[in-house]
């Protein structure tokens, strides 16, 4: 267990198993992703959509590294309802207020696991006639049998661990950590 005074202070006295991606490693990867996104979208309106709640810290850092004008909005999607297993039906609990038609849309996600919700969400967004549609994910578990075709920008392959920090949570805790840690 990692129980240094700094980690314990940040986690409220709860140790984590290990730090998987440090603050510096994440910052370097976010800058790299920002440069790739800047190069990929030389013209047209770019709307960066954050999938809440997990993406908010990543999105905040990411948009500051994109060296071109961007618009930012958020959406909240649910496919679980009150169940622990995805129903396969995606409902938008908060729909972006920004018009999507004719814009480049970049959906920002914290972590991709099965990809089912993302595939359905991309179909819903595609119905709004954007100029292009792509996904940027900080982490990819690489377990999706059929990853979304729009997955264009990925920060890191996620190890098979329960990850927290940098927006990722466990029961709404740990999101504030500047690093990504293995909670197990």
C-alpha positions as CSV (number, residue, x, y, z in Angstrom):
1,X,0.0,0.0,0.0
2,X,1.1,3.5,-0.8
3,X,0.7,5.5,2.5
4,X,3.1,8.4,2.1
5,X,2.0,11.5,4.1
6,X,1.1,13.4,0.9
7,X,-1.1,10.6,-0.5
8,X,-2.8,10.0,2.9
9,X,-3.5,13.7,3.2
10,X,-5.0,13.9,-0.2
11,X,-7.1,10.7,0.2
12,X,-8.4,11.5,3.7
13,X,-6.1,8.9,5.4
14,X,-7.0,6.0,3.0
15,X,-4.0,4.4,1.4
16,X,-4.0,3.4,-2.3
17,X,-2.2,0.4,-3.7
18,X,0.0,2.4,-6.1
19,X,0.1,5.4,-8.3
20,X,-0.4,4.2,-11.9
21,X,0.0,7.6,-13.7
22,X,1.7,10.5,-12.0
23,X,0.7,14.1,-12.3
24,X,3.7,14.8,-14.5
25,X,3.0,11.8,-16.7
26,X,-0.7,12.8,-17.2
27,X,0.3,16.4,-17.9
28,X,2.7,15.3,-20.6
29,X,0.1,13.0,-22.2
30,X,-2.6,15.7,-22.1
31,X,-0.2,18.1,-23.9
32,X,0.5,15.4,-26.5
33,X,-3.2,14.8,-27.1
34,X,-3.8,18.6,-27.3
35,X,-1.2,18.9,-30.0
36,X,-2.7,16.0,-32.0
37,X,-6.2,17.5,-31.7
38,X,-4.9,20.9,-32.8
39,X,-3.3,19.3,-35.9
40,X,-6.3,17.1,-36.7
41,X,-8.7,20.1,-36.8
42,X,-7.1,22.9,-38.8
43,X,-10.4,24.6,-39.7
44,X,-14.1,24.7,-38.9
45,X,-15.8,25.0,-35.6
46,X,-14.7,22.5,-32.9
47,X,-17.0,21.7,-30.1
48,X,-15.4,19.7,-27.2
49,X,-18.2,17.8,-25.4
50,X,-17.3,16.4,-21.9
51,X,-19.1,13.3,-20.7
52,X,-19.8,14.1,-17.1
53,X,-18.8,13.5,-14.4
54,X,-15.6,11.7,-14.9
55,X,-14.2,13.8,-17.8
56,X,-14.3,17.2,-16.2
57,X,-10.7,17.5,-14.9
58,X,-9.3,15.9,-18.1
59,X,-11.4,18.1,-20.3
60,X,-10.4,21.2,-18.4
61,X,-6.7,20.5,-18.8
62,X,-7.1,19.3,-22.4
63,X,-8.9,22.3,-23.8
64,X,-6.1,24.6,-22.5
65,X,-3.6,22.6,-24.6
66,X,-5.6,22.8,-27.9
67,X,-4.1,25.7,-29.8
68,X,-7.1,26.8,-31.8
69,X,-10.6,28.2,-30.9
70,X,-12.9,25.7,-29.3
71,X,-16.3,25.6,-27.8
72,X,-17.0,23.6,-24.7
73,X,-20.2,21.9,-23.5
74,X,-21.1,18.9,-21.5
75,X,-23.5,16.0,-21.5
76,X,-24.7,13.4,-19.0
77,X,-25.8,10.1,-20.3
78,X,-27.3,7.1,-18.5
79,X,-27.6,3.5,-19.6
80,X,-27.8,2.0,-16.2
81,X,-30.9,3.6,-14.5
82,X,-31.1,1.9,-11.1
83,X,-29.4,-1.3,-12.3
84,X,-25.7,-2.4,-12.1
85,X,-25.7,-3.7,-15.6
86,X,-26.2,-1.4,-18.7
87,X,-29.6,-1.6,-20.2
88,X,-28.2,-0.8,-23.7
89,X,-30.6,2.1,-23.9
90,X,-28.9,5.5,-23.6
91,X,-30.8,8.5,-22.2
92,X,-29.3,12.0,-22.2
93,X,-29.9,13.4,-18.8
94,X,-28.3,16.6,-19.8
95,X,-28.3,17.4,-23.5
96,X,-25.8,19.9,-24.9
97,X,-27.3,23.3,-25.5
98,X,-24.9,24.1,-28.3
99,X,-26.0,23.4,-31.8
100,X,-24.1,20.4,-33.2
101,X,-24.9,20.6,-36.9
102,X,-21.9,21.4,-39.2
103,X,-19.4,21.4,-36.3
104,X,-16.5,19.1,-35.6
105,X,-17.6,17.3,-32.4
106,X,-15.0,15.8,-30.0
107,X,-16.5,13.8,-27.2
108,X,-14.1,13.6,-24.2
109,X,-14.4,10.6,-21.9
110,X,-12.3,9.6,-18.9
111,X,-12.2,5.8,-19.4
112,X,-13.6,3.4,-21.9
113,X,-14.5,-0.1,-20.9
114,X,-17.1,-2.1,-22.9
115,X,-17.8,0.9,-25.2
116,X,-21.5,0.1,-25.5
117,X,-22.8,3.3,-24.1
118,X,-20.3,5.3,-26.2
119,X,-21.4,3.6,-29.4
120,X,-25.1,4.4,-28.7
121,X,-24.2,7.9,-27.7
122,X,-22.2,8.5,-30.9
123,X,-25.2,7.3,-32.9
124,X,-27.4,9.8,-31.1
125,X,-24.9,12.6,-31.7
126,X,-24.5,11.6,-35.4
127,X,-28.2,12.2,-35.9
128,X,-27.6,15.9,-35.3
129,X,-25.5,16.1,-38.5
130,X,-22.1,17.2,-37.2
131,X,-19.3,17.9,-39.7
132,X,-17.3,15.1,-38.0
133,X,-17.5,13.1,-34.8
134,X,-14.6,11.7,-32.8
135,X,-13.8,10.4,-29.3
136,X,-10.9,11.4,-27.1
137,X,-10.4,9.1,-24.0
138,X,-7.8,9.5,-21.3
139,X,-7.8,5.8,-20.6
140,X,-8.9,2.7,-22.6
141,X,-9.2,-0.7,-20.9
142,X,-9.0,-2.4,-24.3
143,X,-11.8,-4.8,-23.3
144,X,-14.4,-3.6,-25.8
145,X,-15.2,-6.4,-28.2
146,X,-16.1,-3.8,-30.8
147,X,-14.5,-0.5,-29.9
148,X,-16.3,2.6,-31.2
149,X,-15.1,3.5,-34.7
150,X,-14.9,7.2,-33.6
151,X,-12.2,6.4,-31.0
152,X,-9.4,8.6,-32.4
153,X,-7.4,9.9,-29.5
154,X,-6.3,7.8,-26.5
155,X,-4.0,8.8,-23.7
156,X,-3.1,5.5,-22.0
157,X,-4.0,1.9,-22.0
158,X,-5.6,1.2,-18.6
159,X,-4.3,-1.6,-16.5
160,X,-6.7,-4.2,-15.1
161,X,-7.2,-2.4,-11.8
162,X,-9.8,-0.2,-10.1
163,X,-8.5,3.3,-10.9
164,X,-9.3,6.5,-9.1
165,X,-8.1,10.1,-9.3
166,X,-8.0,12.8,-12.0
167,X,-11.8,12.6,-12.4
168,X,-12.2,8.9,-11.8
169,X,-14.1,8.1,-8.6
170,X,-15.2,5.4,-6.2
171,X,-18.5,6.4,-4.6
172,X,-17.8,10.0,-5.6
173,X,-14.5,10.1,-3.8
174,X,-11.0,10.5,-5.1
175,X,-11.9,12.5,-8.2
176,X,-9.7,15.4,-7.0
177,X,-6.5,13.5,-6.9
178,X,-3.9,15.0,-9.4
179,X,-2.7,11.4,-10.2
180,X,-4.3,8.1,-11.1
181,X,-4.0,5.4,-8.6
182,X,-4.9,1.8,-8.2
183,X,-7.4,1.6,-5.3
184,X,-7.3,-2.2,-4.8
